[in-house]
């Protein structure tokens, strides 16, 4: 892997005598330098682009094209989600023992086939099978991708993971725009074209990642097996606390739009502004925020700061109820900005601890368990945020912020607990 240059564009020109001709995003530090890191980032971008567009339209496809009643649509998506969550740990263990690249490429192939099969689904059973296999392969791919991120990231995993998060946010934004166009057309051919395009993104991702060097499995230590991560009590405590904190991702995308429409006088278009503020801040600031957060203790303290920011941001958002439209929008914009600062700290600390707490030879298995915790919390997030933030109003926003604060404050103690059995210093 090539070593990233530390020269700025101006310094590069001064010392080499030649102008810097790298693409603009690379000059500005939004993408890794060429090599395995950039291939992983580009592959993730292509994959997330199609996935984001599909997830936004999948319920409507089942409703409008397949003709399922709304109750079966929700049930089918729920069953598929649960099935997908169960795949992570065992497939992650397989990636540790067989090599992650081959396992990940296999999951992309399976997702291509299962996505195309959805075009021929004309019943509830066929819909559930297609979605379940897709989610199963997607969760498995996430577990297999973890070891590649850790090993290609080297000593700069938090920074590299920040690159990946920034590119994923950009892809999700473009995917949402594509989904919006399809939803506006609201026709069978448009929904089918998007599904076919999503299948092609899996192929495109695989084509990009074929150029990655193979990673040989690392030798396992005595006593290691596929349940090692589940028996690791400090890591499981981290997964629980971190999963609770990841609910914050649904605050801006789920709770806030409904809060704006149902409980404030702010114009409805403000929801788009809030999402834009969140996206721009993550894309521009995630890499910078992650610099220096290296080692378990620093990551634990970053997570603690995130909990404080979440409470502050949600308290500010809660005050928008009852304010005039312009005042409500201004207050919520400030609250979203504070909340996003918390998400930057949380993502940096979470990704450092995710890999730092896991032994090198079992990164896939631990990534699968990490994904299990995150997925479960994302599953309960809509119902929990709906109850607290939307049904209880301002007190519910404060209570949810308090939950984030408690999880953030507890994280340094969990890191110290984990430090008794592993090396966590930078």
C-alpha positions as CSV (number, residue, x, y, z in Angstrom):
1,X,0.0,0.0,0.0
2,X,1.4,3.4,-0.9
3,X,2.1,5.7,1.9
4,X,-0.1,8.9,1.8
5,X,1.9,12.0,1.1
6,X,2.0,14.6,3.9
7,X,2.7,17.4,1.5
8,X,0.1,20.0,0.9
9,X,-0.7,20.8,-2.7
10,X,1.3,24.1,-2.5
11,X,4.3,22.4,-0.9
12,X,4.1,19.5,-3.4
13,X,4.4,22.0,-6.2
14,X,7.3,23.9,-4.5
15,X,9.3,20.8,-3.8
16,X,8.7,18.9,-7.1
17,X,8.5,21.8,-9.5
18,X,5.3,20.4,-10.9
19,X,1.7,21.4,-10.3
20,X,-0.5,19.1,-8.3
21,X,-2.7,17.3,-10.8
22,X,-4.5,14.9,-8.5
23,X,-8.4,15.1,-8.6
24,X,-9.8,17.9,-6.5
25,X,-11.4,15.7,-3.8
26,X,-8.0,14.0,-3.2
27,X,-6.2,17.3,-3.0
28,X,-8.6,18.5,-0.4
29,X,-8.3,15.3,1.6
30,X,-11.8,13.9,1.0
31,X,-10.5,10.6,-0.5
32,X,-7.6,8.4,0.4
33,X,-4.5,8.3,-1.8
34,X,-4.4,5.6,-4.5
35,X,-4.2,2.0,-3.5
36,X,-6.3,-0.5,-1.5
37,X,-7.8,2.3,0.7
38,X,-9.2,4.2,-2.3
39,X,-10.5,1.0,-3.9
40,X,-12.4,0.2,-0.7
41,X,-13.8,3.7,-0.5
42,X,-14.8,3.7,-4.2
43,X,-16.4,0.3,-3.9
44,X,-18.3,1.4,-0.8
45,X,-19.5,4.5,-2.6
46,X,-20.9,2.5,-5.5
47,X,-22.5,0.0,-3.2
48,X,-24.1,2.6,-0.9
49,X,-25.3,4.6,-3.9
50,X,-27.6,1.8,-5.1
51,X,-28.5,0.6,-1.6
52,X,-29.7,4.0,-0.4
53,X,-31.8,4.5,-3.5
54,X,-33.3,1.0,-3.1
55,X,-34.1,1.2,0.6
56,X,-36.1,4.4,0.1
57,X,-38.2,2.8,-2.6
58,X,-38.5,-0.9,-1.5
59,X,-41.8,-0.4,0.5
60,X,-43.4,1.4,-2.4
61,X,-42.3,-1.3,-4.9
62,X,-43.9,-4.0,-2.7
63,X,-47.0,-1.9,-2.3
64,X,-47.4,-0.5,-5.9
65,X,-45.9,-3.1,-8.1
66,X,-46.1,-6.5,-6.3
67,X,-49.5,-5.4,-4.8
68,X,-48.9,-6.4,-1.2
69,X,-51.0,-4.8,1.6
70,X,-49.2,-2.4,3.8
71,X,-49.2,-4.8,6.8
72,X,-47.4,-7.5,4.8
73,X,-44.9,-5.0,3.5
74,X,-43.8,-4.0,7.0
75,X,-43.9,-7.6,8.2
76,X,-41.8,-8.8,5.2
77,X,-39.2,-6.1,5.7
78,X,-39.0,-6.9,9.4
79,X,-38.5,-10.6,8.8
80,X,-35.8,-9.9,6.3
81,X,-34.0,-7.5,8.7
82,X,-33.9,-10.0,11.5
83,X,-32.6,-12.8,9.2
84,X,-29.9,-10.4,8.0
85,X,-28.8,-9.6,11.6
86,X,-28.1,-13.2,12.4
87,X,-25.6,-13.8,9.6
88,X,-22.9,-11.4,10.8
89,X,-20.9,-13.3,13.4
90,X,-20.7,-16.7,11.7
91,X,-19.8,-15.2,8.3
92,X,-17.3,-12.9,10.0
93,X,-15.7,-15.9,11.5
94,X,-15.6,-17.5,8.1
95,X,-13.9,-14.4,6.7
96,X,-11.3,-14.6,9.4
97,X,-10.4,-18.2,8.6
98,X,-10.8,-18.1,4.8
99,X,-9.8,-14.6,3.9
100,X,-12.1,-11.6,3.8
101,X,-11.9,-10.5,0.1
102,X,-13.2,-13.8,-1.3
103,X,-16.1,-13.9,1.2
104,X,-17.0,-10.3,0.5
105,X,-17.0,-10.8,-3.2
106,X,-19.3,-13.8,-2.8
107,X,-21.8,-11.8,-0.8
108,X,-21.9,-9.2,-3.6
109,X,-22.6,-11.9,-6.1
110,X,-25.4,-13.2,-3.9
111,X,-26.9,-9.8,-3.5
112,X,-26.9,-9.3,-7.3
113,X,-28.9,-12.4,-7.9
114,X,-31.3,-11.8,-5.0
115,X,-31.9,-8.3,-6.1
116,X,-32.7,-9.3,-9.6
117,X,-35.0,-12.1,-8.3
118,X,-37.1,-9.3,-6.7
119,X,-38.2,-8.4,-10.3
120,X,-39.9,-11.7,-10.5
121,X,-41.5,-11.6,-7.0
122,X,-45.3,-11.7,-7.3
123,X,-46.3,-12.9,-3.8
124,X,-45.6,-12.2,-0.1
125,X,-43.4,-15.3,0.2
126,X,-41.3,-14.5,-2.9
127,X,-40.9,-10.9,-1.6
128,X,-39.7,-12.1,1.8
129,X,-37.3,-14.6,0.3
130,X,-35.7,-12.1,-2.0
131,X,-35.4,-9.4,0.7
132,X,-34.2,-11.9,3.3
133,X,-31.4,-13.3,1.1
134,X,-30.4,-9.7,0.2
135,X,-30.2,-8.6,3.8
136,X,-28.5,-11.8,4.8
137,X,-25.8,-11.3,2.2
138,X,-25.6,-7.5,3.0
139,X,-24.9,-8.2,6.7
140,X,-22.4,-10.9,5.8
141,X,-20.6,-8.5,3.5
142,X,-20.4,-6.0,6.3
143,X,-18.8,-8.6,8.6
144,X,-16.3,-9.6,5.9
145,X,-15.5,-6.0,5.0
146,X,-14.4,-5.2,8.6
147,X,-11.1,-7.1,8.5
148,X,-10.3,-5.4,5.2
149,X,-10.9,-2.0,6.7
150,X,-8.7,-2.9,9.7
151,X,-5.8,-4.4,7.8
152,X,-5.7,-2.0,4.8
153,X,-6.2,0.9,7.2
154,X,-3.1,0.0,9.1
155,X,-2.2,2.4,11.9
156,X,-4.7,5.0,10.6
157,X,-8.0,3.1,10.9
158,X,-10.0,5.9,12.4
159,X,-8.9,8.3,9.7
160,X,-9.6,5.7,7.0
161,X,-13.0,4.9,8.5
162,X,-13.7,8.6,8.4
163,X,-13.0,8.6,4.6
164,X,-15.4,5.7,4.3
165,X,-18.1,7.5,6.3
166,X,-17.8,10.7,4.3
167,X,-18.1,8.8,1.0
168,X,-21.0,6.8,2.3
169,X,-22.8,10.0,3.2
170,X,-22.3,11.4,-0.3
171,X,-23.5,8.2,-1.9
172,X,-26.6,8.2,0.4
173,X,-27.4,11.7,-0.7
174,X,-27.2,10.9,-4.4
175,X,-29.1,7.7,-3.8
176,X,-31.9,9.6,-2.1
177,X,-32.1,12.0,-5.0
178,X,-32.4,9.1,-7.4
179,X,-35.1,7.6,-5.2
180,X,-37.0,10.9,-5.1
181,X,-37.1,10.9,-8.9
182,X,-38.4,7.4,-9.1
183,X,-41.0,8.1,-6.4
184,X,-42.1,11.1,-8.3
185,X,-42.6,9.0,-11.4
186,X,-44.3,6.3,-9.3
187,X,-44.5,3.7,-12.1
188,X,-43.7,0.0,-12.4
189,X,-41.0,0.5,-15.0
190,X,-39.3,3.2,-12.9
191,X,-39.2,1.0,-9.8
192,X,-38.0,-2.0,-11.8
193,X,-35.2,0.1,-13.4
194,X,-34.0,1.2,-10.0
195,X,-33.9,-2.4,-8.8
196,X,-31.9,-3.4,-11.8
197,X,-29.6,-0.4,-11.3
198,X,-29.0,-1.5,-7.7
199,X,-28.1,-5.0,-8.8
200,X,-25.5,-3.4,-11.2
201,X,-24.0,-1.5,-8.3
202,X,-23.1,-4.8,-6.6
203,X,-21.4,-5.9,-9.8
204,X,-19.6,-2.5,-10.0
205,X,-18.5,-2.8,-6.4
206,X,-17.1,-6.3,-7.0
207,X,-15.3,-5.1,-10.2
208,X,-13.6,-2.3,-8.2
209,X,-12.6,-4.7,-5.3
210,X,-11.2,-7.4,-7.6
211,X,-8.1,-5.3,-7.8
212,X,-7.5,-5.6,-4.0
213,X,-4.6,-7.8,-2.9
214,X,-5.7,-11.0,-1.2
215,X,-5.4,-11.0,2.6
216,X,-4.2,-14.3,4.1
217,X,-5.9,-15.3,7.3
218,X,-4.1,-14.4,10.5
219,X,-3.2,-17.3,12.8
220,X,-5.7,-17.8,15.5
221,X,-4.7,-18.0,19.2
222,X,-5.5,-21.0,21.4
223,X,-9.1,-21.2,22.4
224,X,-10.4,-19.0,19.6
225,X,-13.7,-20.1,18.0
226,X,-16.7,-18.6,16.2
227,X,-18.2,-17.6,19.6
228,X,-15.2,-15.7,20.9
229,X,-16.7,-12.3,20.5
230,X,-19.9,-13.2,22.2
231,X,-18.0,-14.4,25.2
232,X,-16.0,-11.2,25.4
233,X,-17.9,-9.3,28.1
234,X,-16.2,-5.9,27.8
235,X,-16.7,-6.0,24.0
236,X,-20.4,-6.9,24.4
237,X,-20.8,-4.0,26.8
238,X,-19.2,-1.8,24.2
239,X,-21.6,-3.1,21.6
240,X,-24.6,-2.4,23.7
241,X,-23.6,1.1,24.6
242,X,-22.4,1.9,21.1
243,X,-25.6,0.5,19.6
244,X,-27.7,2.8,21.8
245,X,-25.6,5.8,20.7
246,X,-26.1,4.8,17.0
247,X,-29.8,5.5,17.5
248,X,-28.7,9.1,17.1
249,X,-28.4,8.5,13.3
250,X,-32.2,8.3,13.1
251,X,-32.9,11.5,15.0
252,X,-32.2,13.8,12.0
253,X,-33.6,11.4,9.3
254,X,-36.7,10.1,11.1
255,X,-37.7,12.0,14.3
256,X,-36.8,15.5,13.1
257,X,-38.9,15.5,9.9
258,X,-42.0,14.3,11.8
259,X,-41.3,16.8,14.6
260,X,-41.1,19.6,12.1
261,X,-44.4,18.7,10.5
262,X,-46.4,17.6,13.5
263,X,-45.2,19.8,16.4
264,X,-43.6,23.0,15.1
265,X,-44.5,26.0,12.9
266,X,-41.4,25.7,10.8
267,X,-41.9,25.3,7.1
268,X,-41.8,21.7,5.8
269,X,-38.9,22.4,3.5
270,X,-36.8,22.9,6.6
271,X,-36.4,19.1,6.8
272,X,-34.3,19.2,3.6
273,X,-32.2,22.0,5.1
274,X,-31.6,20.0,8.3
275,X,-30.5,16.9,6.3
276,X,-28.2,19.1,4.2
277,X,-26.6,20.7,7.3
278,X,-26.0,17.2,8.7
279,X,-24.6,15.8,5.4
280,X,-22.3,18.7,4.7
281,X,-20.9,18.7,8.2
282,X,-20.1,15.0,8.1
283,X,-18.5,15.1,4.7
284,X,-16.3,18.1,5.5
285,X,-15.5,17.5,9.1
286,X,-15.5,13.8,9.8
287,X,-11.9,13.2,8.8
288,X,-10.6,16.2,10.7
289,X,-12.6,15.2,13.8
290,X,-11.0,11.7,13.7
291,X,-7.5,13.0,13.7
292,X,-5.8,12.4,17.1
293,X,-8.5,9.9,18.3
294,X,-6.2,7.0,18.4
295,X,-6.2,4.5,21.2
296,X,-8.9,3.3,23.6
297,X,-8.8,6.0,26.2
298,X,-9.0,8.8,23.7
299,X,-11.9,7.1,21.9
300,X,-13.7,6.6,25.2
301,X,-13.4,10.3,26.0
302,X,-14.6,11.3,22.5
303,X,-17.7,9.1,23.0
304,X,-18.3,10.8,26.3
305,X,-18.2,14.2,24.6
306,X,-20.6,12.9,22.0
307,X,-23.2,12.0,24.7
308,X,-23.0,15.5,26.1
309,X,-23.5,17.0,22.6
310,X,-26.5,14.7,21.9
311,X,-28.2,15.9,25.0
312,X,-27.5,19.6,24.2
313,X,-28.6,19.2,20.6
314,X,-31.8,17.5,21.4
315,X,-32.6,19.9,24.2
316,X,-32.3,22.8,21.7
317,X,-34.5,21.0,19.1
318,X,-37.1,20.4,21.8
319,X,-37.5,24.2,22.4
320,X,-38.8,24.7,18.8
321,X,-42.3,23.6,19.7
322,X,-44.6,26.7,19.9
323,X,-42.1,29.1,18.4
324,X,-43.0,31.1,15.2
325,X,-41.9,29.5,12.0
326,X,-38.7,31.4,11.4
327,X,-37.6,31.1,15.0
328,X,-38.4,27.4,15.1
329,X,-36.3,26.8,12.0
330,X,-33.4,28.8,13.4
331,X,-33.4,27.0,16.7
332,X,-33.6,23.6,15.1
333,X,-30.8,24.4,12.7
334,X,-28.6,25.2,15.7
335,X,-29.7,22.0,17.4
336,X,-29.0,19.9,14.3
337,X,-25.5,21.4,14.1
338,X,-24.8,20.5,17.7
339,X,-26.2,17.0,17.3
340,X,-24.0,16.5,14.2
341,X,-20.9,17.5,16.2
342,X,-21.9,14.8,18.6
343,X,-22.2,12.3,15.7
344,X,-18.8,13.2,14.4
345,X,-17.2,12.5,17.8
346,X,-19.3,9.3,18.3
347,X,-18.4,7.9,14.8
348,X,-14.7,8.6,15.4
349,X,-14.7,7.0,18.8
350,X,-16.9,4.1,17.8
351,X,-14.8,3.1,14.8
352,X,-11.6,3.2,16.8
353,X,-13.0,1.0,19.6
354,X,-14.7,-1.3,17.2
355,X,-11.3,-2.4,15.8
356,X,-9.1,-1.6,18.8
357,X,-11.0,-3.9,21.2
358,X,-11.1,-6.8,18.7
359,X,-8.1,-9.2,18.4
360,X,-6.4,-9.0,15.0
361,X,-7.1,-12.6,14.0
362,X,-10.9,-12.3,14.7
363,X,-11.8,-8.9,13.1
364,X,-14.5,-10.4,10.9
365,X,-16.2,-12.2,13.8
366,X,-16.1,-9.1,16.0
367,X,-17.3,-6.9,13.1
368,X,-20.3,-9.3,12.8
369,X,-21.2,-8.9,16.4
370,X,-20.7,-5.1,16.1
371,X,-23.1,-5.1,13.2
372,X,-25.6,-7.2,15.2
373,X,-25.7,-4.6,18.0
374,X,-26.0,-1.7,15.6
375,X,-28.7,-3.4,13.5
376,X,-30.8,-4.2,16.5
377,X,-30.7,-0.6,17.8
378,X,-31.6,0.7,14.3
379,X,-34.5,-1.7,14.3
380,X,-36.0,-0.4,17.5
381,X,-35.0,3.3,16.8
382,X,-38.2,4.3,14.9
383,X,-40.5,3.0,17.6
384,X,-38.4,4.4,20.5
385,X,-38.0,7.8,18.9
386,X,-41.7,7.8,17.9
387,X,-42.7,7.2,21.5
388,X,-40.4,9.6,23.2
389,X,-39.8,12.4,20.8
390,X,-43.1,12.5,18.9
391,X,-45.7,11.2,21.5
392,X,-44.2,12.8,24.6
393,X,-42.9,15.9,23.0
394,X,-40.2,18.1,24.6
395,X,-39.8,15.9,27.7
396,X,-39.3,12.9,25.5
397,X,-36.5,14.7,23.6
398,X,-34.8,15.4,26.9
399,X,-35.2,11.9,28.1
400,X,-33.8,10.5,24.9
401,X,-30.9,12.9,25.1
402,X,-30.4,11.7,28.7
403,X,-30.1,8.1,27.4
404,X,-27.4,9.2,25.0
405,X,-25.6,11.0,27.8
406,X,-25.7,8.0,30.1
407,X,-24.3,5.7,27.3
408,X,-21.5,8.2,26.5
409,X,-20.6,8.7,30.2
410,X,-20.4,4.9,30.7
411,X,-18.1,4.3,27.7
412,X,-14.7,5.3,29.3
413,X,-15.4,2.8,32.2
414,X,-16.0,0.0,29.6
415,X,-12.8,1.0,27.9
416,X,-10.9,0.7,31.2
417,X,-12.5,-2.7,31.8
418,X,-11.5,-3.9,28.4
419,X,-7.9,-2.6,29.0
420,X,-7.4,-5.1,31.7
421,X,-7.2,-7.9,29.1
422,X,-5.8,-6.2,26.0
423,X,-3.5,-3.4,24.8
424,X,-5.5,-0.3,24.1
425,X,-2.9,2.4,23.9
426,X,-2.1,4.0,20.6
